[in-house]
């Protein structure tokens, strides 16, 4: 005897197959992956490529220009400054004007000047400024019988931070923003797709045939899980490309330290997505035409935007509070975990709260969805749907 098919599993399979056989969806996913790979590849190439700058100087400025070249090489092994001599100021100006030199170092009554055609590269400006400052300090110190070290004593300023290190903090900010962006894109894109799918079936009256064959509850579960699976796989592919790209950069060695928060984000992402996706299905059921989806899903879209901006820009006490409030906790808690120092019970409590929110959302959403799905007399409000007979 063949086992009885599970309705929601059949619906989920149909949703997945509809996506993986959709040429536009596959083309869009592939194009996005190629663009992401290209961006990471170009950034990696530019970050490892040696930058060469040409500085032209007359005989009186040549010694200082040579010091600029030496200082640039010491400051960054990927920066090279070459110095070219010029017979006079007119020749040096002409070299910059025709593009054969990036800058012209010369002395004016007001001091040293670095002239470019439309601007001077920042690395040349900062390096030349340090060299000029050191040269002036040396001359002034000699004039008063002192040393540069004595004059600069106590004048240096360094930065420090109480938690983590600057390099790790930059990685955390990048990954945190990536978490918020992935959640935003996945929920918004697949939520709208789910809502449109529901209303298209409703508008074509196909849903009446489906509802006569399987329980509406099973239809909702299958549609939500199917879209959730596709969203998870697609976002995982994007995240994998980004992490692989980061692994080839100098900060790639820090990736193992963020493994824990990333795994927690997977759990929070799955629960948060299921909760909001169910509400998008409700938004589709409340509409009677595809044109109505924009208005019925607007509150959800605003909520998703609030989660994104809150997760990306909140800090301090606001971030701490938000990390316990669903659905903001779906992203804010993993972001807080990136910085470390979070007691183990906090993510557990936040996840429990998110699970409770998801359960309540699914129960409430299923009730509204079941009552609104077969109503075709126009766009419904939540109150009207709840008042409708099943």
C-alpha positions as CSV (number, residue, x, y, z in Angstrom):
1,X,0.0,0.0,0.0
2,X,1.4,3.4,-1.0
3,X,1.7,5.9,1.8
4,X,-0.8,8.7,1.7
5,X,0.8,11.9,0.2
6,X,1.3,14.8,2.6
7,X,-0.5,17.8,1.1
8,X,1.8,20.6,2.4
9,X,4.8,18.7,1.0
10,X,3.2,18.4,-2.4
11,X,2.6,22.2,-2.4
12,X,6.1,22.9,-1.2
13,X,7.5,20.7,-4.0
14,X,5.4,22.6,-6.5
15,X,6.6,26.0,-5.3
16,X,10.2,24.9,-5.4
17,X,9.9,23.4,-8.9
18,X,8.1,26.5,-10.2
19,X,11.1,28.6,-9.1
20,X,13.9,26.3,-10.2
21,X,12.3,26.0,-13.6
22,X,11.6,29.7,-14.0
23,X,14.2,31.0,-16.5
24,X,13.9,34.6,-15.4
25,X,14.5,33.6,-11.7
26,X,17.5,31.5,-12.6
27,X,18.9,34.1,-14.9
28,X,18.4,36.8,-12.2
29,X,20.1,34.6,-9.6
30,X,23.0,33.8,-11.8
31,X,23.4,37.4,-12.9
32,X,23.5,38.5,-9.3
33,X,26.1,35.9,-8.4
34,X,28.2,36.9,-11.4
35,X,28.0,40.6,-10.4
36,X,28.8,39.9,-6.8
37,X,31.8,37.7,-7.9
38,X,32.9,40.5,-10.2
39,X,32.7,43.2,-7.6
40,X,34.6,41.1,-5.0
41,X,37.2,40.1,-7.7
42,X,37.8,43.7,-8.8
43,X,38.1,44.9,-5.2
44,X,40.5,42.2,-4.4
45,X,42.6,42.9,-7.6
46,X,42.7,46.6,-6.9
47,X,43.5,46.1,-3.3
48,X,46.5,43.9,-4.2
49,X,47.7,45.9,-7.2
50,X,50.7,48.1,-6.8
51,X,49.9,51.8,-7.4
52,X,52.5,53.9,-9.1
53,X,52.6,57.7,-9.0
54,X,55.0,59.9,-10.9
55,X,56.3,63.1,-9.3
56,X,58.2,65.7,-11.2
57,X,60.6,68.1,-9.5
58,X,63.3,70.6,-10.5
59,X,66.9,70.3,-9.1
60,X,66.2,72.3,-5.9
61,X,63.1,70.1,-5.0
62,X,64.6,66.8,-6.1
63,X,66.0,65.8,-2.7
64,X,62.7,66.3,-0.9
65,X,60.8,64.5,-3.7
66,X,63.2,61.5,-3.2
67,X,62.3,61.5,0.5
68,X,58.6,61.4,-0.5
69,X,59.3,58.3,-2.6
70,X,61.1,56.6,0.2
71,X,58.5,57.4,2.8
72,X,55.7,56.2,0.5
73,X,57.4,52.8,0.0
74,X,57.8,52.4,3.8
75,X,54.2,53.4,4.6
76,X,52.6,51.0,2.0
77,X,54.4,48.3,0.1
78,X,51.8,48.5,-2.6
79,X,52.6,52.2,-3.4
80,X,55.5,53.2,-5.6
81,X,56.5,56.8,-6.2
82,X,58.9,57.6,-9.0
83,X,60.7,61.0,-9.2
84,X,61.4,62.6,-12.6
85,X,63.7,65.6,-13.0
86,X,62.7,68.7,-14.9
87,X,64.9,71.5,-16.3
88,X,62.7,74.3,-15.0
89,X,59.3,75.1,-13.6
90,X,57.8,75.4,-17.1
91,X,58.9,71.9,-18.0
92,X,57.5,70.5,-14.8
93,X,54.2,72.2,-15.3
94,X,54.0,70.9,-18.9
95,X,54.7,67.3,-17.6
96,X,51.7,67.5,-15.2
97,X,49.5,69.2,-17.8
98,X,50.1,66.5,-20.5
99,X,49.6,63.6,-18.0
100,X,53.2,62.3,-18.0
101,X,53.4,63.2,-14.2
102,X,50.8,62.9,-11.5
103,X,52.1,65.9,-9.5
104,X,54.8,68.6,-9.4
105,X,56.6,69.3,-6.1
106,X,57.9,72.8,-5.9
107,X,58.7,75.5,-3.4
108,X,56.9,78.8,-3.2
109,X,57.5,81.7,-0.8
110,X,54.6,80.4,1.3
111,X,56.1,76.9,1.5
112,X,56.1,73.6,-0.4
113,X,53.4,73.0,-2.9
114,X,52.2,69.8,-4.6
115,X,50.4,70.6,-7.8
116,X,48.3,68.1,-9.9
117,X,46.4,68.6,-13.1
118,X,42.9,68.2,-11.7
119,X,43.8,67.0,-8.2
120,X,46.5,65.2,-6.3
121,X,46.1,61.6,-5.2
122,X,45.4,61.3,-1.4
123,X,48.4,59.0,-0.8
124,X,50.8,61.5,-2.3
125,X,49.3,64.4,-0.4
126,X,49.5,62.7,3.0
127,X,53.0,61.3,2.4
128,X,54.4,64.6,1.1
129,X,52.8,66.5,4.0
130,X,54.6,64.1,6.5
131,X,57.9,64.6,4.7
132,X,57.6,68.3,4.6
133,X,56.6,68.5,8.2
134,X,59.6,66.3,9.3
135,X,61.9,68.3,7.1
136,X,60.7,71.6,8.6
137,X,61.0,70.3,12.1
138,X,64.5,69.1,11.5
139,X,65.6,72.4,10.2
140,X,63.9,74.3,13.0
141,X,65.2,72.0,15.7
142,X,68.8,72.4,14.3
143,X,68.4,76.2,14.3
144,X,67.5,76.2,18.1
145,X,70.0,73.5,19.0
146,X,67.4,70.7,19.6
147,X,66.3,67.5,18.0
148,X,63.1,66.5,16.3
149,X,62.6,63.7,18.9
150,X,62.7,66.3,21.6
151,X,60.3,68.6,19.9
152,X,57.8,65.8,19.2
153,X,58.0,64.3,22.6
154,X,54.5,63.7,24.0
155,X,52.8,64.9,20.7
156,X,51.9,61.5,19.3
157,X,48.3,60.3,19.5
158,X,47.3,56.7,19.2
159,X,43.8,55.1,19.2
160,X,42.6,52.1,21.2
161,X,39.2,50.5,22.0
162,X,37.9,48.6,25.0
163,X,36.4,45.7,23.1
164,X,38.1,43.9,20.2
165,X,40.5,45.4,17.8
166,X,40.0,47.9,14.9
167,X,40.6,45.3,12.2
168,X,38.0,42.9,13.7
169,X,35.6,45.8,14.2
170,X,35.7,46.7,10.5
171,X,35.0,43.1,9.6
172,X,32.1,42.9,12.1
173,X,30.6,46.1,10.6
174,X,30.8,44.7,7.1
175,X,29.3,41.3,8.0
176,X,26.6,42.9,10.2
177,X,25.5,45.1,7.3
178,X,25.6,42.0,5.1
179,X,23.3,40.2,7.5
180,X,20.8,43.0,7.6
181,X,20.9,43.4,3.8
182,X,20.4,39.7,3.1
183,X,17.4,39.5,5.5
184,X,15.9,42.6,3.9
185,X,16.4,41.4,0.3
186,X,15.2,37.8,1.0
187,X,12.0,38.8,2.9
188,X,11.1,41.6,0.6
189,X,11.7,39.8,-2.6
190,X,10.3,36.4,-1.7
191,X,7.5,37.9,0.4
192,X,6.2,39.9,-2.6
193,X,6.6,36.9,-4.8
194,X,4.6,34.8,-2.3
195,X,1.8,37.4,-2.1
196,X,1.5,37.7,-5.8
197,X,1.4,33.9,-6.2
198,X,-1.5,33.7,-3.7
199,X,-3.5,36.4,-5.4
200,X,-2.9,35.0,-8.9
201,X,-4.3,31.7,-7.8
202,X,-7.2,33.5,-6.1
203,X,-7.9,35.7,-9.1
204,X,-7.8,32.8,-11.6
205,X,-10.1,30.8,-9.3
206,X,-7.6,27.9,-9.3
207,X,-7.4,28.2,-5.5
208,X,-11.0,27.0,-5.3
209,X,-10.0,23.7,-6.9
210,X,-7.0,23.4,-4.7
211,X,-9.0,24.2,-1.5
212,X,-11.5,21.5,-2.4
213,X,-8.7,18.9,-2.6
214,X,-6.5,19.8,0.4
215,X,-7.0,21.9,3.6
216,X,-6.3,25.6,3.2
217,X,-3.9,25.3,6.2
218,X,-1.8,22.8,4.3
219,X,-1.7,25.0,1.3
220,X,-0.4,27.9,3.4
221,X,2.3,25.8,5.0
222,X,3.5,24.4,1.7
223,X,3.7,27.8,0.0
224,X,5.5,29.4,2.9
225,X,8.0,26.5,3.3
226,X,8.6,26.3,-0.4
227,X,9.5,29.9,-0.7
228,X,11.5,29.8,2.5
229,X,13.6,26.9,1.1
230,X,14.4,28.8,-2.1
231,X,15.1,32.0,-0.2
232,X,17.5,30.2,2.1
233,X,19.4,28.5,-0.7
234,X,19.7,31.7,-2.7
235,X,20.9,33.8,0.2
236,X,23.3,31.1,1.3
237,X,24.8,31.2,-2.2
238,X,25.2,34.9,-2.1
239,X,26.7,34.8,1.4
240,X,29.1,32.0,0.4
241,X,30.5,34.0,-2.5
242,X,31.0,37.0,-0.2
243,X,32.8,35.0,2.5
244,X,35.0,33.2,-0.1
245,X,35.9,36.6,-1.5
246,X,36.7,38.0,2.0
247,X,38.9,34.9,2.6
248,X,41.3,36.1,-0.1
249,X,41.7,39.5,1.5
250,X,44.1,40.4,4.4
251,X,41.3,40.2,6.9
252,X,40.3,36.7,5.7
253,X,42.3,35.2,8.7
254,X,39.6,36.7,11.0
255,X,36.7,34.8,9.5
256,X,36.9,31.8,11.9
257,X,36.2,34.2,14.7
258,X,32.8,35.1,13.3
259,X,31.6,31.5,12.6
260,X,29.5,31.3,15.8
261,X,27.5,34.5,15.1
262,X,27.0,33.6,11.5
263,X,25.5,30.2,12.5
264,X,23.2,31.9,15.0
265,X,22.1,34.2,12.2
266,X,21.1,31.2,10.1
267,X,18.7,30.2,12.9
268,X,17.4,33.7,13.5
269,X,17.0,34.2,9.7
270,X,15.0,31.0,9.2
271,X,12.6,31.8,12.1
272,X,12.2,35.4,11.2
273,X,11.6,34.7,7.5
274,X,8.9,32.1,8.2
275,X,7.0,34.6,10.4
276,X,7.0,37.5,8.0
277,X,6.5,35.2,4.9
278,X,3.3,33.9,6.5
279,X,2.1,37.5,6.8
280,X,2.9,38.2,3.1
281,X,0.8,35.2,2.2
282,X,-2.0,36.8,4.2
283,X,-1.4,40.1,2.3
284,X,-2.0,38.1,-0.9
285,X,-5.1,36.5,0.4
286,X,-6.6,39.9,1.4
287,X,-6.2,41.1,-2.2
288,X,-8.5,40.2,-5.0
289,X,-6.2,41.5,-7.8
290,X,-2.5,41.7,-8.3
291,X,-2.9,45.5,-8.2
292,X,-4.1,45.3,-4.6
293,X,-1.0,43.6,-3.3
294,X,1.0,46.8,-3.0
295,X,-1.5,48.3,-0.6
296,X,-2.2,45.1,1.4
297,X,1.5,44.4,1.8
298,X,2.5,48.0,2.5
299,X,2.6,47.6,6.4
300,X,4.8,44.6,6.0
301,X,7.1,46.4,3.6
302,X,7.5,49.2,6.1
303,X,8.2,46.7,8.9
304,X,10.9,45.1,6.8
305,X,12.4,48.5,6.1
306,X,12.4,49.3,9.8
307,X,14.2,46.0,10.6
308,X,16.8,46.8,7.9
309,X,17.5,50.4,9.0
310,X,17.3,49.6,12.6
311,X,19.7,46.7,12.3
312,X,22.1,48.6,10.1
313,X,22.3,51.8,12.1
314,X,21.1,51.3,15.6
315,X,23.7,51.3,18.4
316,X,24.1,51.3,22.1
317,X,21.0,50.9,24.3
318,X,18.7,51.0,21.3
319,X,20.5,48.1,19.6
320,X,20.4,46.1,22.9
321,X,16.7,46.6,23.3
322,X,16.0,45.9,19.7
323,X,17.9,42.6,19.8
324,X,15.2,41.2,22.1
325,X,12.1,42.6,20.2
326,X,10.8,40.4,17.3
327,X,11.3,40.7,14.4
328,X,14.2,43.1,14.9
329,X,15.9,40.4,17.0
330,X,16.3,38.3,13.8
331,X,19.2,40.5,12.8
332,X,20.1,42.7,15.7
333,X,21.0,39.8,18.1
334,X,23.5,38.1,15.6
335,X,25.0,41.6,14.9
336,X,25.5,42.2,18.6
337,X,27.1,38.7,18.9
338,X,29.7,39.7,16.3
339,X,31.2,42.2,18.8
340,X,31.4,39.5,21.5
341,X,30.8,39.9,25.2
342,X,27.2,38.7,25.0
343,X,26.1,36.2,27.7
344,X,25.0,32.9,26.3
345,X,21.5,33.3,27.7
346,X,20.8,36.5,25.7
347,X,20.7,34.9,22.2
348,X,18.7,32.0,23.7
349,X,16.1,34.4,25.1
350,X,16.0,36.4,21.9
351,X,15.5,33.2,19.8
352,X,12.8,32.0,22.1
353,X,11.0,35.3,21.8
354,X,11.3,35.2,18.0
355,X,10.0,31.6,18.0
356,X,7.0,32.8,20.1
357,X,6.4,35.7,17.7
358,X,6.6,33.3,14.7
359,X,4.2,30.9,16.3
360,X,1.7,33.7,17.1
361,X,2.1,35.1,13.6
362,X,1.5,31.8,11.9
363,X,-1.5,31.0,14.0
364,X,-3.0,34.4,13.4
365,X,-2.0,34.5,9.8
366,X,-3.4,31.1,9.1
367,X,-6.8,32.2,10.5
368,X,-6.9,35.3,8.4
369,X,-5.6,33.4,5.3
370,X,-8.2,30.7,5.7
371,X,-11.1,33.1,5.8
372,X,-9.9,35.6,3.2
373,X,-8.6,33.2,0.5
374,X,-12.0,32.3,-1.0
375,X,-13.4,35.9,-0.7
376,X,-13.5,37.5,-4.1
377,X,-15.7,40.5,-3.6
378,X,-12.8,42.9,-3.5
379,X,-9.9,43.9,-1.3
380,X,-10.4,43.0,2.3
381,X,-9.1,44.4,5.6
382,X,-7.9,42.1,8.3
383,X,-11.1,42.9,10.3
384,X,-13.3,42.0,7.4
385,X,-11.4,38.8,6.9
386,X,-11.8,37.8,10.5
387,X,-15.5,38.5,10.3
388,X,-16.0,36.4,7.2
389,X,-17.3,32.9,7.5
390,X,-14.9,30.0,6.9
